[in-house]
Amino acid sequence: MKYLRRALKYFIRMAFLVVVIIGVLMAAGLVSSDINIAFRDGWRSVGMIAAILGGISLLYPYFGYASRGLAVGGEFGELRGPILEYMEQKGYVLEKEEGENLVFRLSSVAGRISRLGEDRVTFTREIAGFQVEGLGRDIVRLVGGLSYKLKGNGNG
């Protein structure tokens, strides 16, 4: 269900952008405001564009969201403080803490809106460290930085 919700949000976002771009072009007089003239096959082209956006939207959650391991040793009590500090530096706030699992969200409202509410980063405790889940581009950056910081290289 989470997968389909993300796909639907992404479809709405892309469709909105396409409508805005075409609307601006029509308002500026660069493109005819008659759909049958603006597009080669008229409304049929609009349907094909929507189908293409739908296909891309269905693929995006698969490629856009990731889960990576953060291999760090030590007790949770020792790791919690540096993780919280690092995540705050990167613009995240602790949303929920359940045992040794942490959930963060972006602190800025603009960041949350731009990611359509899919800004959560989840740290699930494992034997060798944590499993970190969230938006792929964020996870790569956060896991790399945290790995560097928690292994003692980023303390000075």
Order of alpha helices (4+ residues) and beta strands (2+ residues): alpha-alpha-alpha-beta-alpha-beta-beta-alpha-beta-beta-alpha
